[in-house]
Amino acid sequence: MAFDKSLDKELFGDTAEFETTRLRVSVFSYNDGTPKLQISRENRNMDSGDWTFAKMGRLTKAELEAIIPFIERAKEKL
């Protein structure tokens, strides 16, 4: 079965933006299934200013402190 974007519902989402990167904490439920937490990273292209998807990788202390409140609020949707 192929992924169908129309069946993927975002139950929660919030974004922390920094100078060159942003982190998004979301809760999604696919086809009314079990809600799951997703943390994603996007990096800003310094030439064009566009945001591009990047591997999550490691977090700095500032990044972690910024998203912990989002994770706490996301827990209520799980």
N, C-alpha and C positions, 0 to 999 in steps of 0.2 A: 504494500500500500504506500503510495507516494504522499509526501507531506502536502497538506492543503491549508494554505495560509488563512482561509476564511473560517477554519475550525479552531484556530489558535486565538484565544481570548486573553487579553491583558487585564488582570484583576487589580494590579498595583504597579506603579512605576514612578521613579523619581531619579533625578540626575544631579550629580555633583560635577561642576565644571572647574577646571584648572587652566593654567596658561596654555599648555599644549596638549592636554588630554582631558577626557571626560569619562566618568564612570556612571553607568546606569544600573540601578537595582530594580528588577521587575519580578512580578509573579505572573506566570502564565498557566492557563488550563487548556489543554488540547482536547477537543471533542468532549468537553465537559468531564474530563478525567481529573486525576489528582493534580492539584495546583503544585507548581514547582518554582523554586527561586532561580533567577538567572541574574548573573552579574556580567556586564559586558563593558568593554573599553573601546573608545574611539580616539584616534590621534589626529591632531590638526596638521594638515600639510602647510608648512610655512610659506610656500610659494603661492598657492592658490587660496589658502584659508579654508579649504574643504575638509570635512571630517571623513576619516576612513576607518573601517573596522580593524582592530588589532587583537592579537592574542591577549588574554587577560594578564598573564604573567604575574609578577610580584607587585605588592602594594607598598607605597611609602607610608610612614606613620600618618602624615597629613591626609592621604587618600583614605586610609582605614578609618581615621577619626571622622571624616566627612560622611562615609557611607554607613557606619554603625547605626545611626538613628534610622536610616532608611531600612536597614535589615530588621531592626526591631519592629518598625511599622509593617513591614512585609510579612513578618511572622504571623500577624493577626489574620492574614489572608490564606495561610497554609492550613 
